[in-house]
Each structure stands twice: as C-alpha cells, then as structure tokens.
Amino acid sequence: MATKELKLTIESREKLGTTGSNALRHAGKIPAVLYGHGTAPEHLAIDAHAFEELLHRGGRNAIVTLAGGAKTGETALVRVVQYHPVSHHVLHADLQRVSAKESIAAKLAVVTVGVARGLRESGGVMDVVTHELEIEGPADSIPENIEVDVSELGLHEHIVAGDIKLPSGFKMLTPAETTVVAIEASRTERDLEEASAGPAEAAEPAVIGETPGATEQ
C-alpha cells in the first residue's frame, strides 16, 4: 500500500499564461494548479527537481502533504502530469485536494506476477491487453499498482477485470468484462497449425462468358 509520507513545497504564482509559465520553467520550476473540495483552482509554482523526485518515490498515487504559506498541512493527490514530448521533463501538474479517508478514483498500472502455465507448458506468448485499470477506494490506501497473478493461466485463456481481487475497501471501476491479460499461441505455432491443416480447396475457375451454374446443351 502507498503509506509512505510524501511532502511537497509549493508557492503561489501570479504571472499566468504562456509567458509566465515559460519564465517559471527557465527558473527550474513548473506551473501547477490545485483544485478540489469546492474551492476555486489556485495557480502554484513547484520546484521541478523536487516534483520529479516525488514522482520517482511513488507520489503518482500517494497522498502528498503540502507545505508553503496557508497551504501547509493540506493534503492532495497528483492527478495530471504533462510531459515535454522530446525531453520528457514535466511541463505542468494538476493537484487535487483530498482527505486521508476520502474515497477517490485512480488509474493504476497493471503488473503481472508469475510465469503463466501456457508459457511454461505450451510455449505460448503473453499479451497484456489492458495496461491500466481504474479503481475506487480510500485515498490513503491506494496501491502503487495492481498485481495480476498469471501463474495458472493456460494457452488460449485470459483474465478479465472482474477476475482481479482488490484490496479491502476498493472496487473496480473498469468494466468487469475488460480483458486484461491473455495467453495465445506463438507465431511459430500458429504457422505450424495452419500448415498442418493443408491448403484450402481451390475454387474451380470460371470460364469467361459462361453463366455460372449453366449446364452444357
């Protein structure tokens, strides 16, 4: 569970828009917005290095305690992070105010555990069809990811969202019928199966000018 204590220092910002945001980034900071609990969104500035370190320590799905002015002691979740398409540096972040026991929705990465029986015994391949699942539960207990045990998954078998056991107090928001992981035959095996089936019966070529199905007089 994500029980680690994470802190983030924030400061208010007044210069908004593209010019103000670019100035912040040149100063080693990133623009951010804090919203939630019925209050108007607030524009913030966050140290870029400190924020990236926070994400590295698991802050993507953990409650973060804010520090700075009147916001000191408030708790929030990192909701949206925008990255530069080339450098992959953080460009902007959205934070949502939450209380520790508040029930919230979160999208978590799927992590497979074990080696599927279909791989061990049949030489199949595993396909992670859905890489993120959405769950809902207490904000202070959100897991860092969702582990899916694939050990007993045989060839041509799959696991759907409804099969996955969640921690106590959580429910699955992703539709239950959503395929998460599947084990299929390898490309080589499929080719061998198709070859062993033999070529399909060739259709009799039609004679140009002959009406299909007509009999000779």
N, C-alpha and C positions, 0 to 999 in steps of 0.2 A: 504494500500500500504506500501511497505517497504521503508519508507522515513527516518527512524532513522539513525543518523550519527554514524558509527562504525569505530574505529581506531585499527590498529594492528601494533605493533613494530616488525620489522624484522632485521636480521643481516645476513651478508654473511657468508658462510661456505666454507672451503677449503678441509677438510677431507671428502672424499666421500666414497661410498661403505658401506658394512655391518658394518665394524669395526667403521667407523666414525659415522654412524647413531646410532649404539648402544651406543656409548660414549655420543652422544647428549641426548639420552633418559635417560641415567643414570644421566645426569646433569639437568634433568627436562625440556628438550627442545625436539622439534620434528623437523625432517628434512622436508623441503618443496621445491617446485620448482615453480618459477614464469616464465610464458611464455606469448606470445601473441604480437600483433602489429608488427610482422615481425622480432622480435629480438631473439637472441639465449636464450634458457632456462637458468635461473640463479638459483643456489642452495642456499637455505636460511636455517636459523635456527629460530624457533619461540618458545617463552615460552609456554609450554604445557598448564599450567593453564589458561593463558590469552587467548589462542586459544579456549579452551573448553568453557570458559566464553563467548567468541564471538559467538560461535555456539548457546549457550543457549539463547543469546539475539536476535537471528534471523539472524545471519550472514551467514546462509547457502545459502540464496538467495538475500542478500543485498549487495550493493556496500560497499567495505571496503577501507578506506583511509590508506595508508601505511606510516609508519614513520621509519626512520633509514637510515642515510647516504644519498647517492644520490637518494634513492628511496622515500624520504619524499615528500608527496603530491601526489604520484601516486595513482591511484585507481584500484582496482581489485575485482574479484569475486572468492569465494571459489568454485572450480569446482569438485574436487575429495577428499574424505576423507577416509583413510584406517584405520580400527579399529582392535585392537587385538581380536582374536576370543573368548578369555576367559575373560580377564579383561575389554574389550570394551574401553580401553584407545586408544586415537588417536596415530597411528604409523607414518603417513605420510600425507601430504596435497599437492594438486596442486592448484595454484592460477593463474588466467588468467587476464592479463591487460585488462581493459575496460574503455571507457569514459562514462560519465553520460548518454548521449543520444544515445549511440551506441545500435543498435538492436542486441539482443543475444537470444539464445535458452536456456530454462531452464526446468527441470523436477520438477513439484510441486506435493505435496501430495494432495489427494482428501479428503475433509472434508464434510460430509453430514450435511444438515441443515433441521430441522423439523422432524415430525413423518409422515411416509408415510400413505396414506389413506388405502392401502392394509394391513397395520399392525393394524390400528385403527378399521377398519370395518370388516376385514376378517380373522384376526389372522395370517396373513402371516409372512414370515421372509424376512429380507433384506440381500442381498448379494452384497457386494462391490467387483465387479469383477476386476476392474482396480484401483489400489491404487495410481498410479502416472500418470499424464498427461504432455505432453511436449508442451510448448507454446513458442512463439517468440514475443519480444517487447522491449521497451526501458529498458536499464539496470538499470536506477534509479527508475523504477516504478514497478518492478517485485513483485507480491503479495507474501505473506508468504506461501499461499496455495491456492487451488481452491475450493471454496464452491459450493456444488451442492444441490439445494433445492429439496427435495424428497417428500414434503408435499402432492402433488396431485398424486403421483404415486400409482396406484391401483394394485390389485393382477394380476400376470402374465404380468405386464408392466415393461418396462425398459427405461433407459436413455442412449443415446449414446453420444460419444464425440462431435458430431456435434450439439447436442441439447444445449450444455452448453454455456451460454453467458459470454464472456470475457470482461475485462476492455477495454476501448477505446485505440486503438493503438496496441492491441495484436491480434495474430492469433493462431489458434490451429494447431499444427504440428502432433499430434496423429491422425491417420486415423479417419475420421468422423463416420464410421460405428462401431467403437470400443465400445462394451458395457461397461458402467462404473458402473451402479447400476441396480439391478433387484430385483423385489419383487415376491417371489414364495410362494406356499402353504407350510405350516409347515409339518414336517414329519408325525405328527399325522393325519393331514387332508388327506395327500396322502394315508396313510394306510387305513383310513376310506373309501376313494373313491374307492380304489382297492377292499376292502372287499365288498362294496355295489354292485360292478359290478359282483360279483359272480365268482366262479372258471371257468377257461377256459374249454371248451368242450374237454374231454379227447379223444385222438385218439384211434381208435379201434386197439387192439393189433394184431400184425401179427402172423400167425401160421407158425412155423418153417417148412420149406420145401415146403410151399405153395407159388406159384408165385403170386405176388400182382396183383389184378385185374382179376385173373383167375376165371372162373365160374365152378361150380361142374358139372361133366358129368353124 
